[in-house]
């Protein structure tokens, strides 16, 4: 991984219910616990000037990881453990991270240390142009903001959905705009019905399930700023008590309003990678050894 990725600054904005932003940029080595066998997906030719790894923090803990494209202003993907336990986040919170906050820099701070530095538990309200034009310009330069989604037909489609976690801090940590993409409202509803709501059945018998959900950018922009995805995709890796893979599967959906087009397609992880992710995102591997039993 290009170390220049770790030198970029990022401002994270909460999508709902209250707009805000976290200021945490974390070393990829510190977020490996959210990936199968601690292995971050392989990218052949990353857009290193625009990609940043984020440890999504809330109240001093990192709950999941996001790879964010500052140029397109949407996540490449978010990675998380379905139904993760509090003990897992306790391990993550002690990991070192690097945080760049314009104009000051706080190097090598962990999420728990950032809680004492930042107000509002690592989150800050989405900027208002009239009230704070300087902060507004700083934030909108590197990410989507709440105003991008207003008066549009696009939902804030969360890559890591709050419903895949227990009520409380886990769910609150997912409400960031760096965890969201512009998703057609009808497509968002179908994605939830056909995939997200069926996750209990898909993970039945698994000791732990690693999930990576992302978006393939399209050619259109929301408010002339934020890339509107052509596809939404997800892959999961189910392991047993010994950490050995039991099964894996993937899903793909066109980000369209037509019910004939936004059907969620079932496919293997290898099919997803070889047919779509290699071509559009240069991702050559999602799970180590394909999470093959």
VOPAGU-2260 file (C-alpha; in pm, 1 decimal, decimal comma):
REM VOPAGU-2260
SITE   aa  ch    i         X         Y         Z
SITE  UNK   A    0       0,0       0,0       0,0
SITE  UNK   A    1     126,0     344,2     -94,4
SITE  UNK   A    2     224,0     529,1     220,9
SITE  UNK   A    3     110,7     855,6      62,8
SITE  UNK   A    4    -243,6     737,0     134,9
SITE  UNK   A    5    -177,3     796,7     500,4
SITE  UNK   A    6     -84,0    1161,2     454,1
SITE  UNK   A    7    -414,8    1280,5     316,3
SITE  UNK   A    8    -664,3    1468,7     529,1
SITE  UNK   A    9   -1028,2    1368,6     545,5
SITE  UNK   A   10   -1342,5    1505,3     703,7
SITE  UNK   A   11   -1623,8    1254,4     762,0
SITE  UNK   A   12   -1986,2    1366,0     771,7
SITE  UNK   A   13   -2271,4    1190,3     947,1
SITE  UNK   A   14   -2561,1    1134,8     708,1
SITE  UNK   A   15   -2850,0    1089,6     949,5
SITE  UNK   A   16   -3014,6    1142,0    1184,2
SITE  UNK   A   17   -2782,1    1434,7    1257,0
SITE  UNK   A   18   -2525,7    1557,1    1001,1
SITE  UNK   A   19   -2171,4    1558,3    1134,0
SITE  UNK   A   20   -1816,9    1452,3    1070,5
SITE  UNK   A   21   -1543,5    1240,4    1222,5
SITE  UNK   A   22   -1184,7    1344,0    1177,6
SITE  UNK   A   23   -1015,2    1007,6    1190,9
SITE  UNK   A   24    -779,0     878,3     923,8
SITE  UNK   A   25    -639,4     543,0    1023,1
SITE  UNK   A   26    -343,9     331,5     908,7
SITE  UNK   A   27    -462,1      31,1     699,3
SITE  UNK   A   28    -265,1    -193,8     935,7
SITE  UNK   A   29    -490,9     -79,7    1220,6
SITE  UNK   A   30    -816,4    -180,4    1051,6
SITE  UNK   A   31    -725,2    -532,1     940,5
SITE  UNK   A   32    -948,7    -694,3    1201,5
SITE  UNK   A   33   -1249,3    -608,3     983,9
SITE  UNK   A   34   -1119,8    -823,1     698,0
SITE  UNK   A   35   -1104,6   -1201,3     658,7
SITE  UNK   A   36    -764,4   -1327,4     778,2
SITE  UNK   A   37    -662,3    -965,6     839,6
SITE  UNK   A   38    -613,1    -916,4     465,6
SITE  UNK   A   39    -716,3    -591,5     297,7
SITE  UNK   A   40    -850,7    -636,2     -60,0
SITE  UNK   A   41    -589,0    -624,2    -332,8
SITE  UNK   A   42    -604,2    -329,1    -574,5
SITE  UNK   A   43    -387,9    -349,3    -887,5
SITE  UNK   A   44    -348,9      21,2    -964,1
SITE  UNK   A   45    -503,2     230,7    -688,5
SITE  UNK   A   46    -577,7     599,7    -742,7
SITE  UNK   A   47    -336,2     676,3    -462,3
SITE  UNK   A   48    -388,9    1051,2    -476,7
SITE  UNK   A   49    -757,8    1014,0    -404,1
SITE  UNK   A   50    -798,5     701,1    -188,4
SITE  UNK   A   51    -788,8     708,9     191,1
SITE  UNK   A   52    -848,7     437,4     450,1
SITE  UNK   A   53   -1079,1     534,8     734,5
SITE  UNK   A   54   -1139,4     379,2    1071,3
SITE  UNK   A   55   -1501,9     483,0    1131,7
SITE  UNK   A   56   -1507,8     590,2    1497,0
SITE  UNK   A   57   -1781,2     668,8    1743,5
SITE  UNK   A   58   -1728,9     754,3    2109,9
SITE  UNK   A   59   -1363,9     658,0    2105,9
SITE  UNK   A   60   -1393,0     325,5    1922,0
SITE  UNK   A   61   -1342,2     217,4    1562,3
SITE  UNK   A   62   -1631,9       2,9    1445,3
SITE  UNK   A   63   -1557,7     -63,4    1078,3
SITE  UNK   A   64   -1333,9      32,7     788,2
SITE  UNK   A   65   -1397,0     235,4     473,2
SITE  UNK   A   66   -1185,8     292,5     164,0
SITE  UNK   A   67   -1293,2     635,3      41,4
SITE  UNK   A   68   -1240,1     806,3    -294,9
SITE  UNK   A   69   -1206,0    1178,6    -229,1
SITE  UNK   A   70   -1217,6    1259,8    -598,8
SITE  UNK   A   71   -1548,0    1079,2    -664,2
SITE  UNK   A   72   -1670,1    1161,9    -312,7
SITE  UNK   A   73   -1808,0     812,9    -249,2
SITE  UNK   A   74   -1665,7     506,4     -75,0
SITE  UNK   A   75   -1503,3     233,0    -280,4
SITE  UNK   A   76   -1628,1      -0,5      -7,7
SITE  UNK   A   77   -1693,8     -40,2     362,1
SITE  UNK   A   78   -1580,8    -355,6     543,0
SITE  UNK   A   79   -1724,8    -485,6     867,0
SITE  UNK   A   80   -1800,2    -793,7    1073,6
SITE  UNK   A   81   -2170,7    -876,7    1085,9
SITE  UNK   A   82   -2298,3    -861,5    1442,8
SITE  UNK   A   83   -1951,6    -783,0    1577,7
SITE  UNK   A   84   -1905,2    -799,5    1954,5
SITE  UNK   A   85   -1792,4    -519,8    2184,9
SITE  UNK   A   86   -1471,0    -712,8    2249,6
SITE  UNK   A   87   -1372,1    -674,5    1884,8
SITE  UNK   A   88   -1399,8    -296,7    1899,0
SITE  UNK   A   89   -1200,7    -292,6    2222,9
SITE  UNK   A   90    -911,5    -438,3    2023,2
SITE  UNK   A   91    -955,3    -185,8    1745,7
SITE  UNK   A   92    -963,4     120,9    1967,4
SITE  UNK   A   93    -605,1      71,0    2088,1
SITE  UNK   A   94    -463,0      61,1    1738,1
SITE  UNK   A   95    -255,7     367,4    1636,0
SITE  UNK   A   96    -393,1     600,6    1372,8
SITE  UNK   A   97    -287,5     920,4    1201,2
SITE  UNK   A   98    -525,6    1211,4    1194,4
SITE  UNK   A   99    -492,2    1521,5     980,2
SITE  UNK   A  100    -715,6    1811,0    1078,6
SITE  UNK   A  101    -679,2    2130,1     876,7
SITE  UNK   A  102    -494,9    2337,8     964,6
SITE  UNK   A  103    -354,1    2138,4    1258,4
SITE  UNK   A  104    -219,7    1783,6    1255,0
SITE  UNK   A  105    -257,5    1532,7    1537,2
SITE  UNK   A  106     -22,5    1242,8    1449,5
SITE  UNK   A  107     -52,0     887,3    1577,1
SITE  UNK   A  108    -370,1     924,9    1778,1
SITE  UNK   A  109    -599,5     632,9    1851,5
SITE  UNK   A  110    -977,9     662,2    1845,0
SITE  UNK   A  111    -993,0     673,4    2223,6
SITE  UNK   A  112    -740,3     958,5    2233,9
SITE  UNK   A  113    -927,7    1147,2    1964,3
SITE  UNK   A  114   -1236,2    1146,5    2182,7
SITE  UNK   A  115   -1063,6    1390,0    2417,6
SITE  UNK   A  116    -939,3    1605,9    2127,7
SITE  UNK   A  117   -1256,1    1633,9    1920,7
SITE  UNK   A  118   -1591,4    1754,9    2036,6
SITE  UNK   A  119   -1903,7    1542,4    1993,8
SITE  UNK   A  120   -1732,9    1202,2    2010,4
SITE  UNK   A  121   -1526,8    1221,0    1687,9
SITE  UNK   A  122   -1820,8    1372,5    1498,3
SITE  UNK   A  123   -1896,9    1725,4    1388,6
SITE  UNK   A  124   -2208,5    1869,5    1229,2
SITE  UNK   A  125   -2216,0    1895,7     851,0
SITE  UNK   A  126   -2100,1    2245,7     749,5
SITE  UNK   A  127   -2331,2    2537,5     677,5
SITE  UNK   A  128   -2218,4    2772,2     401,3
SITE  UNK   A  129   -2376,4    3079,3     558,9
SITE  UNK   A  130   -2261,2    3012,4     913,5
SITE  UNK   A  131   -1908,9    2890,6     841,6
SITE  UNK   A  132   -1799,5    2928,8     476,1
SITE  UNK   A  133   -1437,3    2838,2     550,5
SITE  UNK   A  134   -1524,9    2506,2     716,3
SITE  UNK   A  135   -1780,3    2441,0     443,5
SITE  UNK   A  136   -1520,1    2478,9     166,6
SITE  UNK   A  137   -1269,2    2261,1     349,3
SITE  UNK   A  138   -1514,0    1975,1     391,2
SITE  UNK   A  139   -1681,1    1983,1      48,9
SITE  UNK   A  140   -1340,0    1969,0    -116,5
SITE  UNK   A  141   -1275,6    1614,2       0,6
SITE  UNK   A  142   -1614,2    1448,2      55,9
SITE  UNK   A  143   -1990,9    1455,9       4,2
SITE  UNK   A  144   -2189,4    1682,5     232,6
SITE  UNK   A  145   -2550,7    1679,5     346,1
SITE  UNK   A  146   -2651,9    1946,4      92,9
SITE  UNK   A  147   -2554,7    1717,1    -195,3
SITE  UNK   A  148   -2846,4    1485,4    -116,2
SITE  UNK   A  149   -3113,7    1743,7     -46,4
SITE  UNK   A  150   -3399,6    1779,3    -295,1
SITE  UNK   A  151   -3279,6    1483,0    -498,9
SITE  UNK   A  152   -3428,9    1143,1    -573,6
SITE  UNK   A  153   -3124,9     969,8    -429,2
SITE  UNK   A  154   -3107,0     815,7     -84,3
SITE  UNK   A  155   -2798,6     798,4     130,0
SITE  UNK   A  156   -2728,1     434,0      53,3
SITE  UNK   A  157   -2521,7     299,2     341,7
SITE  UNK   A  158   -2254,0      47,8     246,5
SITE  UNK   A  159   -2246,6     -74,5     605,9
SITE  UNK   A  160   -2617,0     -70,1     704,3
SITE  UNK   A  161   -2711,8       1,0    1064,2
SITE  UNK   A  162   -2947,0    -299,1    1063,0
SITE  UNK   A  163   -2651,4    -537,4    1049,3
SITE  UNK   A  164   -2550,1    -435,6    1402,2
SITE  UNK   A  165   -2692,2    -434,1    1751,9
SITE  UNK   A  166   -2875,8    -119,1    1868,1
SITE  UNK   A  167   -2652,9     146,7    2019,2
SITE  UNK   A  168   -2308,4     272,7    1926,5
SITE  UNK   A  169   -2261,1      13,9    1649,4
SITE  UNK   A  170   -2556,1     149,3    1455,5
SITE  UNK   A  171   -2475,3     513,6    1523,7
SITE  UNK   A  172   -2124,1     464,5    1383,1
SITE  UNK   A  173   -2268,2     376,0    1040,7
SITE  UNK   A  174   -2438,1     712,1     989,9
SITE  UNK   A  175   -2155,7     887,9     806,1
SITE  UNK   A  176   -2161,6    1027,2     454,7
SITE  UNK   A  177   -1829,8     854,6     389,3
SITE  UNK   A  178   -2021,4     528,5     437,0
SITE  UNK   A  179   -2289,8     630,8     186,6
SITE  UNK   A  180   -2342,2     661,5    -188,7
SITE  UNK   A  181   -2624,0     819,7    -393,7
SITE  UNK   A  182   -2862,6     528,7    -436,0
SITE  UNK   A  183   -3186,3     549,5    -630,4
SITE  UNK   A  184   -3466,7     537,9    -374,5
SITE  UNK   A  185   -3637,3     241,0    -539,5
SITE  UNK   A  186   -3306,4      57,7    -578,7
SITE  UNK   A  187   -3231,3     124,3    -211,8
SITE  UNK   A  188   -3562,2     -32,1    -109,8
SITE  UNK   A  189   -3505,3    -339,7    -325,3
SITE  UNK   A  190   -3146,2    -379,1    -200,0
SITE  UNK   A  191   -3277,0    -383,5     155,9
SITE  UNK   A  192   -3557,4    -630,6      78,8
SITE  UNK   A  193   -3361,1    -868,4    -140,9
SITE  UNK   A  194   -3028,2    -865,2      42,0
SITE  UNK   A  195   -2982,8    -670,8     366,4
SITE  UNK   A  196   -3297,3    -806,8     532,4
SITE  UNK   A  197   -3201,4   -1165,6     441,6
SITE  UNK   A  198   -2858,4   -1153,7     601,5
SITE  UNK   A  199   -2969,3   -1368,8     896,2
SITE  UNK   A  200   -3045,4   -1655,8     659,6
SITE  UNK   A  201   -2723,5   -1604,6     464,2
SITE  UNK   A  202   -2512,1   -1612,8     780,3
SITE  UNK   A  203   -2688,7   -1900,8     955,2
SITE  UNK   A  204   -2435,6   -2135,9    1116,7
SITE  UNK   A  205   -2144,4   -1893,3    1077,5
SITE  UNK   A  206   -1924,0   -1821,4    1376,1
SITE  UNK   A  207   -1821,5   -1493,1    1215,7
SITE  UNK   A  208   -1910,0   -1325,4     886,6
SITE  UNK   A  209   -1690,5   -1071,2     711,6
SITE  UNK   A  210   -1878,6    -841,8     473,1
SITE  UNK   A  211   -1746,7    -595,1     216,5
SITE  UNK   A  212   -1998,6    -373,4      39,6
SITE  UNK   A  213   -1914,9    -113,1    -221,0
SITE  UNK   A  214   -2010,9      73,7    -535,4
SITE  UNK   A  215   -1898,1      87,6    -897,7
SITE  UNK   A  216   -1898,2     450,4   -1015,2
SITE  UNK   A  217   -2107,7     556,4   -1313,4
SITE  UNK   A  218   -2078,3     848,0   -1553,9
SITE  UNK   A  219   -2327,3    1081,4   -1384,8
SITE  UNK   A  220   -2285,2    1317,5   -1090,7
SITE  UNK   A  221   -2517,0    1427,4    -812,7
SITE  UNK   A  222   -2517,1    1808,9    -788,1
SITE  UNK   A  223   -2221,6    1805,8   -1031,0
SITE  UNK   A  224   -2002,7    1676,4    -747,1
SITE  UNK   A  225   -2077,4    1327,2    -620,5
SITE  UNK   A  226   -2041,4    1019,9    -839,1
SITE  UNK   A  227   -2367,2     827,1    -884,2
SITE  UNK   A  228   -2285,4     453,5    -883,2
SITE  UNK   A  229   -2377,7     230,5   -1174,5
SITE  UNK   A  230   -2377,7     -75,9    -949,1
SITE  UNK   A  231   -2396,8    -160,6    -579,1
SITE  UNK   A  232   -2217,3    -481,9    -478,0
SITE  UNK   A  233   -2152,0    -688,1    -168,2
SITE  UNK   A  234   -1960,7   -1002,6     -74,1
SITE  UNK   A  235   -1951,3   -1205,4     245,0
SITE  UNK   A  236   -1717,3   -1466,0     388,2
SITE  UNK   A  237   -1855,9   -1705,8     651,0
SITE  UNK   A  238   -1610,3   -1881,2     886,0
SITE  UNK   A  239   -1640,1   -2143,9    1159,4
SITE  UNK   A  240   -1511,8   -2140,3    1519,1
SITE  UNK   A  241   -1160,3   -2215,5    1397,9
SITE  UNK   A  242   -1162,8   -1927,4    1152,1
SITE  UNK   A  243   -1180,2   -2159,9     853,2
SITE  UNK   A  244   -1406,4   -2060,6     561,0
SITE  UNK   A  245   -1742,5   -2235,6     537,9
SITE  UNK   A  246   -1890,2   -2054,1     239,1
SITE  UNK   A  247   -1898,0   -1725,1      54,7
SITE  UNK   A  248   -2142,1   -1544,1    -172,0
SITE  UNK   A  249   -2188,6   -1211,1    -347,2
SITE  UNK   A  250   -2466,2    -979,2    -464,7
SITE  UNK   A  251   -2488,8    -716,2    -738,9
SITE  UNK   A  252   -2753,6    -458,2    -825,2
SITE  UNK   A  253   -2788,9    -188,5   -1091,9
SITE  UNK   A  254   -2855,1     149,5    -933,0
SITE  UNK   A  255   -3172,0     209,8   -1133,6
SITE  UNK   A  256   -3533,6     296,6   -1053,5
SITE  UNK   A  257   -3687,1      39,6   -1289,8
SITE  UNK   A  258   -3788,6    -276,1   -1101,5
SITE  UNK   A  259   -3681,5    -484,3   -1400,1
SITE  UNK   A  260   -3330,2    -341,9   -1371,8
SITE  UNK   A  261   -3270,1    -314,0    -997,1
SITE  UNK   A  262   -3312,2    -684,6    -922,3
SITE  UNK   A  263   -3041,8    -804,6    -685,6
SITE  UNK   A  264   -2833,9   -1065,7    -865,5
SITE  UNK   A  265   -2672,7   -1356,8    -680,9
SITE  UNK   A  266   -2324,2   -1463,1    -790,6
SITE  UNK   A  267   -2002,8   -1609,7    -654,3
SITE  UNK   A  268   -1729,5   -1392,5    -509,3
SITE  UNK   A  269   -1497,6   -1492,2    -795,8
SITE  UNK   A  270   -1763,3   -1396,3   -1051,7
SITE  UNK   A  271   -1805,5   -1057,3    -886,5
SITE  UNK   A  272   -1431,2    -992,7    -882,8
SITE  UNK   A  273   -1347,8   -1126,3   -1229,3
SITE  UNK   A  274   -1645,7    -981,1   -1414,8
SITE  UNK   A  275   -1696,1    -646,9   -1242,0
SITE  UNK   A  276   -1443,0    -540,7    -979,6
SITE  UNK   A  277   -1125,6    -605,3   -1177,3
SITE  UNK   A  278   -1257,5    -404,5   -1470,4
SITE  UNK   A  279   -1408,5    -109,7   -1287,5
SITE  UNK   A  280   -1219,7     -84,8    -955,5
SITE  UNK   A  281    -895,8    -275,3   -1024,2
SITE  UNK   A  282    -975,5    -496,9    -724,6
SITE  UNK   A  283    -812,6    -832,8    -789,9
SITE  UNK   A  284    -906,2   -1008,7    -464,8
SITE  UNK   A  285   -1166,9    -936,2    -196,0
SITE  UNK   A  286   -1098,9   -1220,1      47,2
SITE  UNK   A  287    -773,1   -1407,0      91,1
SITE  UNK   A  288    -776,9   -1713,9    -132,7
SITE  UNK   A  289   -1133,0   -1625,0    -227,4
SITE  UNK   A  290   -1266,2   -1748,7     109,8
SITE  UNK   A  291   -1281,4   -2097,1     -41,1
SITE  UNK   A  292   -1368,1   -2387,6     194,1
